[in-house]
């Protein structure tokens, strides 16, 4: 026989609630892509390592934020 309480609990646990942090995920991906492209462009093409490094740090920070978000919402 099916246990209705158990089914209700697992359904509630598996349904991910939309939080402000999960809504930030597309913005973090955009910042990551823009940061990587700007890092490569400024470091190699325009030969400006200081500005390229700043965008590299921005890309690392957004990548770290995405990783933390992923592990918290597993």
C-alpha positions in Angstrom: 0.0 0.0 0.0 1.2 3.5 -0.8 2.2 5.8 2.0 0.6 9.1 1.2 2.7 11.1 3.7 6.0 9.8 2.3 4.9 10.6 -1.2 4.0 14.2 -0.2 7.3 14.7 1.6 9.4 13.6 -1.3 7.5 15.6 -3.8 7.9 18.8 -1.7 11.7 18.1 -1.2 12.4 17.4 -4.9 10.6 20.6 -6.1 13.1 23.4 -6.1 11.7 26.7 -4.8 12.7 29.7 -6.8 14.8 31.9 -4.6 16.5 35.2 -5.4 19.8 33.4 -5.6 18.6 31.0 -8.3 17.2 34.0 -10.2 20.7 35.5 -10.2 22.1 32.5 -12.0 21.6 33.8 -15.6 23.1 37.2 -14.5 26.2 35.3 -13.1 26.6 33.4 -16.3 26.4 36.6 -18.3 29.0 38.3 -16.0 31.3 35.2 -16.4 31.1 35.2 -20.2 31.7 38.9 -20.5 34.5 38.8 -18.0 36.3 36.0 -19.9 35.9 37.6 -23.3 37.1 41.0 -21.9 40.0 39.3 -20.2 41.2 37.6 -23.3 40.6 40.7 -25.5 42.4 43.1 -23.2 45.2 40.8 -22.3 46.1 39.5 -25.7 44.7 41.7 -28.4 45.0 45.1 -26.9 48.1 44.2 -24.7 46.7 45.8 -21.6 47.4 43.3 -18.8 46.1 45.4 -15.9 42.6 45.8 -17.3 42.6 42.1 -18.4 43.6 41.1 -14.9 40.6 43.0 -13.5 38.2 41.3 -15.8 39.9 38.0 -15.0 39.2 38.5 -11.3 35.6 39.4 -12.1 35.3 36.1 -14.1 36.8 34.1 -11.2 34.4 35.7 -8.7 31.4 35.0 -10.8 32.6 31.4 -11.5 33.0 30.9 -7.8 29.6 32.3 -7.1 28.1 29.9 -9.6 29.9 27.0 -8.0 28.7 27.9 -4.5 25.2 28.3 -5.9 25.3 24.9 -7.5 26.5 23.1 -4.4 24.0 24.9 -2.1 21.0 24.0 -4.3 21.9 20.4 -5.0 
